[in-house]
Amino acid sequence: MSNPSLLGDVLRNFRPDSPGDWGDWRIKIYAKLGTNTWGRDNFFIHGGSIKGSAGCIDVGGGLTGDQGTDKLLNIISSSLINIDLEVVE
């Protein structure tokens, strides 16, 4: 999990060499063995201000997060086991 300070949030979201809309935290998604990812990888669950994503799961909340993203972060980070995630069309 990546959850930097406010300064880290700003720097990560506005880097000229790699701009993004990451919000205030992000968690990498790992595919289960045998999953056909169609040659794609490097996906995350993350916040952000702009609707839409390049394949990640964008939970909104803006640059500094909100009550909903804070609650989701707390649930995920307090889990003692891996959390299975199924993406369906």
Biopython code that builds the backbone (N, CA, C, O; Angstrom):
import numpy as np
from Bio.PDB.StructureBuilder import StructureBuilder

atoms = [
    (1, "MET", "N", (0.840, -1.169, 0.000)),
    (1, "MET", "CA", (0.000, 0.000, 0.000)),
    (1, "MET", "C", (0.884, 1.231, 0.000)),
    (1, "MET", "O", (1.931, 1.261, 0.647)),
    (2, "SER", "N", (0.456, 2.234, -0.725)),
    (2, "SER", "CA", (1.153, 3.512, -0.749)),
    (2, "SER", "C", (0.194, 4.567, -0.216)),
    (2, "SER", "O", (-0.858, 4.811, -0.806)),
    (3, "ASN", "N", (0.559, 5.191, 0.901)),
    (3, "ASN", "CA", (-0.290, 6.191, 1.536)),
    (3, "ASN", "C", (0.595, 7.311, 2.062)),
    (3, "ASN", "O", (0.814, 7.406, 3.269)),
    (4, "PRO", "N", (1.110, 8.170, 1.170)),
    (4, "PRO", "CA", (2.036, 9.212, 1.599)),
    (4, "PRO", "C", (1.322, 10.358, 2.315)),
    (4, "PRO", "O", (0.095, 10.386, 2.402)),
    (5, "SER", "N", (2.103, 11.286, 2.816)),
    (5, "SER", "CA", (1.565, 12.493, 3.436)),
    (5, "SER", "C", (0.906, 13.373, 2.374)),
    (5, "SER", "O", (0.935, 13.048, 1.187)),
    (6, "LEU", "N", (0.321, 14.472, 2.800)),
    (6, "LEU", "CA", (-0.299, 15.396, 1.847)),
    (6, "LEU", "C", (0.707, 15.872, 0.813)),
    (6, "LEU", "O", (0.386, 15.940, -0.373)),
    (7, "LEU", "N", (1.920, 16.202, 1.242)),
    (7, "LEU", "CA", (2.950, 16.623, 0.293)),
    (7, "LEU", "C", (3.240, 15.497, -0.696)),
    (7, "LEU", "O", (3.380, 15.744, -1.894)),
    (8, "GLY", "N", (3.330, 14.267, -0.203)),
    (8, "GLY", "CA", (3.544, 13.117, -1.081)),
    (8, "GLY", "C", (2.399, 12.932, -2.061)),
    (8, "GLY", "O", (2.623, 12.586, -3.221)),
    (9, "ASP", "N", (1.154, 13.163, -1.594)),
    (9, "ASP", "CA", (-0.011, 13.078, -2.484)),
    (9, "ASP", "C", (0.127, 14.061, -3.637)),
    (9, "ASP", "O", (-0.079, 13.706, -4.797)),
    (10, "VAL", "N", (0.474, 15.293, -3.309)),
    (10, "VAL", "CA", (0.599, 16.332, -4.330)),
    (10, "VAL", "C", (1.707, 15.975, -5.311)),
    (10, "VAL", "O", (1.519, 16.061, -6.525)),
    (11, "LEU", "N", (2.857, 15.578, -4.787)),
    (11, "LEU", "CA", (3.988, 15.243, -5.662)),
    (11, "LEU", "C", (3.663, 14.072, -6.580)),
    (11, "LEU", "O", (3.996, 14.105, -7.765)),
    (12, "ARG", "N", (3.014, 13.034, -6.047)),
    (12, "ARG", "CA", (2.696, 11.852, -6.847)),
    (12, "ARG", "C", (1.676, 12.173, -7.932)),
    (12, "ARG", "O", (1.747, 11.617, -9.028)),
    (13, "ASN", "N", (0.737, 13.052, -7.645)),
    (13, "ASN", "CA", (-0.321, 13.369, -8.599)),
    (13, "ASN", "C", (0.087, 14.383, -9.655)),
    (13, "ASN", "O", (-0.555, 14.473, -10.702)),
    (14, "PHE", "N", (1.137, 15.143, -9.401)),
    (14, "PHE", "CA", (1.501, 16.215, -10.324)),
    (14, "PHE", "C", (2.933, 16.134, -10.814)),
    (14, "PHE", "O", (3.516, 17.157, -11.173)),
    (15, "ARG", "N", (3.517, 14.936, -10.838)),
    (15, "ARG", "CA", (4.878, 14.766, -11.365)),
    (15, "ARG", "C", (4.870, 14.997, -12.863)),
    (15, "ARG", "O", (4.067, 14.391, -13.572)),
    (16, "PRO", "N", (5.751, 15.866, -13.366)),
    (16, "PRO", "CA", (5.766, 16.116, -14.809)),
    (16, "PRO", "C", (6.166, 14.895, -15.627)),
    (16, "PRO", "O", (5.735, 14.759, -16.772)),
    (17, "ASP", "N", (6.986, 14.000, -15.064)),
    (17, "ASP", "CA", (7.435, 12.821, -15.806)),
    (17, "ASP", "C", (6.419, 11.685, -15.776)),
    (17, "ASP", "O", (6.506, 10.763, -16.586)),
    (18, "SER", "N", (5.463, 11.736, -14.860)),
    (18, "SER", "CA", (4.490, 10.657, -14.738)),
    (18, "SER", "C", (3.223, 11.172, -14.059)),
    (18, "SER", "O", (2.924, 10.780, -12.931)),
    (19, "PRO", "N", (2.477, 12.046, -14.735)),
    (19, "PRO", "CA", (1.281, 12.589, -14.092)),
    (19, "PRO", "C", (0.231, 11.508, -13.891)),
    (19, "PRO", "O", (0.163, 10.547, -14.658)),
    (20, "GLY", "N", (-0.565, 11.666, -12.883)),
    (20, "GLY", "CA", (-1.607, 10.692, -12.619)),
    (20, "GLY", "C", (-2.686, 11.282, -11.742)),
    (20, "GLY", "O", (-2.592, 12.425, -11.295)),
    (21, "ASP", "N", (-3.688, 10.504, -11.509)),
    (21, "ASP", "CA", (-4.801, 10.898, -10.659)),
    (21, "ASP", "C", (-4.981, 9.793, -9.628)),
    (21, "ASP", "O", (-5.937, 9.019, -9.690)),
    (22, "TRP", "N", (-4.052, 9.729, -8.681)),
    (22, "TRP", "CA", (-3.971, 8.616, -7.744)),
    (22, "TRP", "C", (-4.759, 8.828, -6.454)),
    (22, "TRP", "O", (-4.973, 7.866, -5.717)),
    (23, "GLY", "N", (-5.195, 10.041, -6.156)),
    (23, "GLY", "CA", (-5.841, 10.276, -4.872)),
    (23, "GLY", "C", (-4.818, 10.243, -3.752)),
    (23, "GLY", "O", (-3.632, 10.478, -3.985)),
    (24, "ASP", "N", (-5.270, 9.951, -2.527)),
    (24, "ASP", "CA", (-4.336, 10.010, -1.398)),
    (24, "ASP", "C", (-3.758, 8.653, -1.006)),
    (24, "ASP", "O", (-2.879, 8.595, -0.147)),
    (25, "TRP", "N", (-4.223, 7.565, -1.608)),
    (25, "TRP", "CA", (-3.619, 6.248, -1.361)),
    (25, "TRP", "C", (-3.896, 5.346, -2.556)),
    (25, "TRP", "O", (-4.767, 5.619, -3.382)),
    (26, "ARG", "N", (-3.127, 4.265, -2.622)),
    (26, "ARG", "CA", (-3.352, 3.262, -3.665)),
    (26, "ARG", "C", (-2.881, 1.907, -3.158)),
    (26, "ARG", "O", (-1.966, 1.813, -2.341)),
    (27, "ILE", "N", (-3.522, 0.869, -3.658)),
    (27, "ILE", "CA", (-3.189, -0.510, -3.294)),
    (27, "ILE", "C", (-3.084, -1.308, -4.585)),
    (27, "ILE", "O", (-4.001, -1.299, -5.406)),
    (28, "LYS", "N", (-1.964, -1.996, -4.758)),
    (28, "LYS", "CA", (-1.748, -2.790, -5.967)),
    (28, "LYS", "C", (-2.670, -4.005, -5.973)),
    (28, "LYS", "O", (-2.893, -4.639, -4.942)),
    (29, "ILE", "N", (-3.198, -4.315, -7.150)),
    (29, "ILE", "CA", (-4.029, -5.502, -7.352)),
    (29, "ILE", "C", (-3.158, -6.575, -7.993)),
    (29, "ILE", "O", (-2.535, -6.338, -9.028)),
    (30, "TYR", "N", (-3.114, -7.747, -7.382)),
    (30, "TYR", "CA", (-2.341, -8.875, -7.906)),
    (30, "TYR", "C", (-3.298, -9.922, -8.456)),
    (30, "TYR", "O", (-4.228, -10.341, -7.767)),
    (31, "ALA", "N", (-3.070, -10.346, -9.694)),
    (31, "ALA", "CA", (-3.905, -11.384, -10.303)),
    (31, "ALA", "C", (-3.565, -12.743, -9.697)),
    (31, "ALA", "O", (-2.404, -13.032, -9.407)),
    (32, "LYS", "N", (-4.586, -13.568, -9.511)),
    (32, "LYS", "CA", (-4.353, -14.937, -9.057)),
    (32, "LYS", "C", (-3.641, -15.707, -10.159)),
    (32, "LYS", "O", (-3.816, -15.415, -11.342)),
    (33, "LEU", "N", (-2.841, -16.686, -9.769)),
    (33, "LEU", "CA", (-2.164, -17.534, -10.748)),
    (33, "LEU", "C", (-3.197, -18.151, -11.684)),
    (33, "LEU", "O", (-4.248, -18.618, -11.243)),
    (34, "GLY", "N", (-2.893, -18.149, -12.959)),
    (34, "GLY", "CA", (-3.786, -18.724, -13.950)),
    (34, "GLY", "C", (-4.809, -17.750, -14.514)),
    (34, "GLY", "O", (-5.558, -18.103, -15.425)),
    (35, "THR", "N", (-4.851, -16.532, -13.989)),
    (35, "THR", "CA", (-5.793, -15.533, -14.492)),
    (35, "THR", "C", (-5.310, -14.984, -15.826)),
    (35, "THR", "O", (-4.150, -14.591, -15.956)),
    (36, "ASN", "N", (-6.194, -14.956, -16.815)),
    (36, "ASN", "CA", (-5.848, -14.361, -18.103)),
    (36, "ASN", "C", (-6.040, -12.852, -17.985)),
    (36, "ASN", "O", (-7.172, -12.371, -17.933)),
    (37, "THR", "N", (-4.951, -12.114, -17.944)),
    (37, "THR", "CA", (-5.019, -10.652, -17.836)),
    (37, "THR", "C", (-4.912, -9.987, -19.199)),
    (37, "THR", "O", (-4.823, -8.762, -19.289)),
    (38, "TRP", "N", (-4.921, -10.781, -20.251)),
    (38, "TRP", "CA", (-4.858, -10.273, -21.620)),
    (38, "TRP", "C", (-3.627, -9.396, -21.833)),
    (38, "TRP", "O", (-3.671, -8.404, -22.561)),
    (39, "GLY", "N", (-2.522, -9.782, -21.181)),
    (39, "GLY", "CA", (-1.256, -9.081, -21.362)),
    (39, "GLY", "C", (-1.141, -7.776, -20.592)),
    (39, "GLY", "O", (-0.164, -7.048, -20.764)),
    (40, "ARG", "N", (-2.097, -7.470, -19.763)),
    (40, "ARG", "CA", (-2.070, -6.218, -18.999)),
    (40, "ARG", "C", (-1.770, -6.508, -17.539)),
    (40, "ARG", "O", (-2.108, -7.571, -17.018)),
    (41, "ASP", "N", (-1.132, -5.551, -16.890)),
    (41, "ASP", "CA", (-0.854, -5.684, -15.461)),
    (41, "ASP", "C", (-0.654, -4.299, -14.861)),
    (41, "ASP", "O", (-0.904, -3.284, -15.511)),
    (42, "ASN", "N", (-0.204, -4.272, -13.625)),
    (42, "ASN", "CA", (0.090, -3.024, -12.920)),
    (42, "ASN", "C", (-1.183, -2.224, -12.635)),
    (42, "ASN", "O", (-1.245, -1.023, -12.898)),
    (43, "PHE", "N", (-2.190, -2.903, -12.097)),
    (43, "PHE", "CA", (-3.452, -2.259, -11.743)),
    (43, "PHE", "C", (-3.507, -1.969, -10.250)),
    (43, "PHE", "O", (-2.850, -2.638, -9.452)),
    (44, "PHE", "N", (-4.295, -0.968, -9.881)),
    (44, "PHE", "CA", (-4.417, -0.542, -8.494)),
    (44, "PHE", "C", (-5.872, -0.224, -8.165)),
    (44, "PHE", "O", (-6.680, 0.042, -9.056)),
    (45, "ILE", "N", (-6.193, -0.255, -6.878)),
    (45, "ILE", "CA", (-7.373, 0.411, -6.341)),
    (45, "ILE", "C", (-6.840, 1.741, -5.833)),
    (45, "ILE", "O", (-5.897, 1.771, -5.042)),
    (46, "HIS", "N", (-7.437, 2.844, -6.282)),
    (46, "HIS", "CA", (-6.919, 4.151, -5.861)),
    (46, "HIS", "C", (-8.005, 5.210, -5.913)),
    (46, "HIS", "O", (-9.058, 5.021, -6.523)),
    (47, "GLY", "N", (-7.726, 6.322, -5.261)),
    (47, "GLY", "CA", (-8.629, 7.463, -5.275)),
    (47, "GLY", "C", (-8.359, 8.333, -6.482)),
    (47, "GLY", "O", (-7.674, 7.925, -7.420)),
    (48, "GLY", "N", (-8.899, 9.530, -6.448)),
    (48, "GLY", "CA", (-8.653, 10.472, -7.524)),
    (48, "GLY", "C", (-9.776, 11.471, -7.682)),
    (48, "GLY", "O", (-10.810, 11.392, -7.018)),
    (49, "SER", "N", (-9.548, 12.412, -8.578)),
    (49, "SER", "CA", (-10.508, 13.488, -8.828)),
    (49, "SER", "C", (-11.217, 13.351, -10.164)),
    (49, "SER", "O", (-12.338, 13.834, -10.326)),
    (50, "ILE", "N", (-10.571, 12.696, -11.126)),
    (50, "ILE", "CA", (-11.105, 12.604, -12.481)),
    (50, "ILE", "C", (-11.776, 11.249, -12.662)),
    (50, "ILE", "O", (-11.180, 10.213, -12.366)),
    (51, "LYS", "N", (-13.016, 11.256, -13.147)),
    (51, "LYS", "CA", (-13.724, 9.994, -13.368)),
    (51, "LYS", "C", (-13.049, 9.207, -14.478)),
    (51, "LYS", "O", (-12.572, 9.776, -15.460)),
    (52, "GLY", "N", (-13.014, 7.893, -14.311)),
    (52, "GLY", "CA", (-12.414, 7.028, -15.316)),
    (52, "GLY", "C", (-11.017, 6.615, -14.920)),
    (52, "GLY", "O", (-10.402, 7.206, -14.032)),
    (53, "SER", "N", (-10.527, 5.592, -15.590)),
    (53, "SER", "CA", (-9.234, 5.027, -15.251)),
    (53, "SER", "C", (-8.701, 4.275, -16.461)),
    (53, "SER", "O", (-9.430, 4.019, -17.419)),
    (54, "ALA", "N", (-7.437, 3.930, -16.405)),
    (54, "ALA", "CA", (-6.810, 3.152, -17.475)),
    (54, "ALA", "C", (-6.804, 1.673, -17.114)),
    (54, "ALA", "O", (-5.882, 0.951, -17.492)),
    (55, "GLY", "N", (-7.805, 1.216, -16.396)),
    (55, "GLY", "CA", (-7.908, -0.182, -16.027)),
    (55, "GLY", "C", (-7.921, -0.422, -14.537)),
    (55, "GLY", "O", (-8.254, -1.521, -14.093)),
    (56, "CYS", "N", (-7.568, 0.575, -13.757)),
    (56, "CYS", "CA", (-7.585, 0.451, -12.299)),
    (56, "CYS", "C", (-9.024, 0.557, -11.787)),
    (56, "CYS", "O", (-9.953, 0.819, -12.550)),
    (57, "ILE", "N", (-9.182, 0.351, -10.499)),
    (57, "ILE", "CA", (-10.465, 0.592, -9.848)),
    (57, "ILE", "C", (-10.341, 1.925, -9.132)),
    (57, "ILE", "O", (-9.637, 2.034, -8.128)),
    (58, "ASP", "N", (-11.018, 2.927, -9.643)),
    (58, "ASP", "CA", (-10.940, 4.298, -9.140)),
    (58, "ASP", "C", (-12.097, 4.512, -8.170)),
    (58, "ASP", "O", (-13.261, 4.414, -8.559)),
    (59, "VAL", "N", (-11.779, 4.804, -6.899)),
    (59, "VAL", "CA", (-12.814, 4.949, -5.881)),
    (59, "VAL", "C", (-13.120, 6.405, -5.545)),
    (59, "VAL", "O", (-13.871, 6.675, -4.607)),
    (60, "GLY", "N", (-12.549, 7.354, -6.301)),
    (60, "GLY", "CA", (-12.859, 8.768, -6.105)),
    (60, "GLY", "C", (-12.225, 9.342, -4.848)),
    (60, "GLY", "O", (-11.192, 8.856, -4.388)),
    (61, "GLY", "N", (-12.837, 10.365, -4.300)),
    (61, "GLY", "CA", (-12.353, 10.977, -3.068)),
    (61, "GLY", "C", (-11.443, 12.169, -3.259)),
    (61, "GLY", "O", (-11.078, 12.825, -2.284)),
    (62, "GLY", "N", (-11.067, 12.466, -4.497)),
    (62, "GLY", "CA", (-10.202, 13.619, -4.736)),
    (62, "GLY", "C", (-8.774, 13.400, -4.274)),
    (62, "GLY", "O", (-8.374, 12.279, -3.960)),
    (63, "LEU", "N", (-8.015, 14.473, -4.235)),
    (63, "LEU", "CA", (-6.594, 14.417, -3.894)),
    (63, "LEU", "C", (-6.346, 13.948, -2.467)),
    (63, "LEU", "O", (-5.399, 13.201, -2.220)),
    (64, "THR", "N", (-7.180, 14.375, -1.525)),
    (64, "THR", "CA", (-6.938, 14.055, -0.113)),
    (64, "THR", "C", (-7.893, 13.011, 0.437)),
    (64, "THR", "O", (-7.872, 12.741, 1.638)),
    (65, "GLY", "N", (-8.724, 12.419, -0.400)),
    (65, "GLY", "CA", (-9.659, 11.404, 0.059)),
    (65, "GLY", "C", (-10.898, 12.020, 0.683)),
    (65, "GLY", "O", (-11.004, 13.239, 0.819)),
    (66, "ASP", "N", (-11.832, 11.160, 1.059)),
    (66, "ASP", "CA", (-13.055, 11.606, 1.724)),
    (66, "ASP", "C", (-13.481, 10.519, 2.706)),
    (66, "ASP", "O", (-12.756, 9.544, 2.904)),
    (67, "GLN", "N", (-14.641, 10.679, 3.314)),
    (67, "GLN", "CA", (-15.104, 9.723, 4.315)),
    (67, "GLN", "C", (-15.208, 8.305, 3.742)),
    (67, "GLN", "O", (-14.861, 7.333, 4.412)),
    (68, "GLY", "N", (-15.684, 8.195, 2.507)),
    (68, "GLY", "CA", (-15.836, 6.880, 1.883)),
    (68, "GLY", "C", (-14.506, 6.204, 1.603)),
    (68, "GLY", "O", (-14.346, 5.015, 1.880)),
    (69, "THR", "N", (-13.537, 6.955, 1.050)),
    (69, "THR", "CA", (-12.236, 6.345, 0.755)),
    (69, "THR", "C", (-11.466, 6.056, 2.035)),
    (69, "THR", "O", (-10.714, 5.084, 2.100)),
    (70, "ASP", "N", (-11.649, 6.895, 3.056)),
    (70, "ASP", "CA", (-11.006, 6.623, 4.348)),
    (70, "ASP", "C", (-11.551, 5.336, 4.961)),
    (70, "ASP", "O", (-10.793, 4.545, 5.523)),
    (71, "LYS", "N", (-12.871, 5.123, 4.854)),
    (71, "LYS", "CA", (-13.483, 3.902, 5.387)),
    (71, "LYS", "C", (-12.982, 2.673, 4.631)),
    (71, "LYS", "O", (-12.652, 1.655, 5.241)),
    (72, "LEU", "N", (-12.926, 2.770, 3.291)),
    (72, "LEU", "CA", (-12.434, 1.653, 2.486)),
    (72, "LEU", "C", (-10.983, 1.333, 2.828)),
    (72, "LEU", "O", (-10.623, 0.165, 2.977)),
    (73, "LEU", "N", (-10.151, 2.359, 2.953)),
    (73, "LEU", "CA", (-8.751, 2.153, 3.322)),
    (73, "LEU", "C", (-8.644, 1.459, 4.670)),
    (73, "LEU", "O", (-7.824, 0.556, 4.834)),
    (74, "ASN", "N", (-9.456, 1.864, 5.634)),
    (74, "ASN", "CA", (-9.429, 1.254, 6.960)),
    (74, "ASN", "C", (-9.828, -0.221, 6.898)),
    (74, "ASN", "O", (-9.205, -1.058, 7.552)),
    (75, "ILE", "N", (-10.850, -0.540, 6.128)),
    (75, "ILE", "CA", (-11.297, -1.933, 5.997)),
    (75, "ILE", "C", (-10.203, -2.789, 5.364)),
    (75, "ILE", "O", (-9.885, -3.869, 5.861)),
    (76, "ILE", "N", (-9.634, -2.303, 4.268)),
    (76, "ILE", "CA", (-8.608, -3.074, 3.564)),
    (76, "ILE", "C", (-7.352, -3.224, 4.410)),
    (76, "ILE", "O", (-6.809, -4.322, 4.526)),
    (77, "SER", "N", (-6.889, -2.137, 4.998)),
    (77, "SER", "CA", (-5.617, -2.192, 5.728)),
    (77, "SER", "C", (-5.725, -2.945, 7.045)),
    (77, "SER", "O", (-4.708, -3.395, 7.573)),
    (78, "SER", "N", (-6.934, -3.096, 7.595)),
    (78, "SER", "CA", (-7.071, -3.832, 8.850)),
    (78, "SER", "C", (-7.337, -5.320, 8.631)),
    (78, "SER", "O", (-7.409, -6.078, 9.598)),
    (79, "SER", "N", (-7.482, -5.749, 7.377)),
    (79, "SER", "CA", (-7.732, -7.159, 7.094)),
    (79, "SER", "C", (-6.499, -7.997, 7.428)),
    (79, "SER", "O", (-5.371, -7.619, 7.112)),
    (80, "LEU", "N", (-6.732, -9.122, 8.064)),
    (80, "LEU", "CA", (-5.643, -10.034, 8.418)),
    (80, "LEU", "C", (-5.396, -11.075, 7.331)),
    (80, "LEU", "O", (-4.450, -11.857, 7.424)),
    (81, "ILE", "N", (-6.233, -11.087, 6.311)),
    (81, "ILE", "CA", (-6.095, -12.051, 5.219)),
    (81, "ILE", "C", (-6.139, -11.307, 3.883)),
    (81, "ILE", "O", (-6.561, -10.152, 3.821)),
    (82, "ASN", "N", (-5.700, -11.977, 2.817)),
    (82, "ASN", "CA", (-5.845, -11.405, 1.482)),
    (82, "ASN", "C", (-7.326, -11.288, 1.150)),
    (82, "ASN", "O", (-8.129, -12.127, 1.558)),
    (83, "ILE", "N", (-7.677, -10.265, 0.423)),
    (83, "ILE", "CA", (-9.066, -10.041, 0.027)),
    (83, "ILE", "C", (-9.199, -10.384, -1.449)),
    (83, "ILE", "O", (-8.546, -9.772, -2.294)),
    (84, "ASP", "N", (-10.050, -11.369, -1.763)),
    (84, "ASP", "CA", (-10.280, -11.731, -3.158)),
    (84, "ASP", "C", (-11.126, -10.650, -3.827)),
    (84, "ASP", "O", (-12.049, -10.098, -3.227)),
    (85, "LEU", "N", (-10.794, -10.367, -5.066)),
    (85, "LEU", "CA", (-11.495, -9.360, -5.860)),
    (85, "LEU", "C", (-11.843, -9.990, -7.194)),
    (85, "LEU", "O", (-10.971, -10.524, -7.879)),
    (86, "GLU", "N", (-13.109, -9.931, -7.564)),
    (86, "GLU", "CA", (-13.527, -10.445, -8.865)),
    (86, "GLU", "C", (-14.059, -9.287, -9.692)),
    (86, "GLU", "O", (-14.955, -8.563, -9.259)),
    (87, "VAL", "N", (-13.505, -9.119, -10.877)),
    (87, "VAL", "CA", (-13.948, -8.069, -11.788)),
    (87, "VAL", "C", (-14.780, -8.725, -12.874)),
    (87, "VAL", "O", (-14.318, -9.650, -13.541)),
    (88, "VAL", "N", (-15.999, -8.253, -13.052)),
    (88, "VAL", "CA", (-16.898, -8.803, -14.066)),
    (88, "VAL", "C", (-17.336, -7.682, -14.996)),
    (88, "VAL", "O", (-17.339, -6.507, -14.627)),
    (89, "GLU", "N", (-17.702, -8.066, -16.198)),
    (89, "GLU", "CA", (-18.170, -7.069, -17.174)),
    (89, "GLU", "C", (-19.590, -6.682, -16.906)),
    (89, "GLU", "O", (-20.151, -5.855, -17.625)),
]
sb = StructureBuilder()
sb.init_structure("model")
sb.init_model(0)
sb.init_chain("A")
sb.init_seg("    ")
for serial, (resi, resn, name, xyz) in enumerate(atoms, 1):
    if name == "N":
        sb.init_residue(resn, " ", resi, " ")
    sb.init_atom(name, np.array(xyz, "f"), 0.0, 1.0, " ", f" {name:<3s}", serial, name[0])
structure = sb.get_structure()
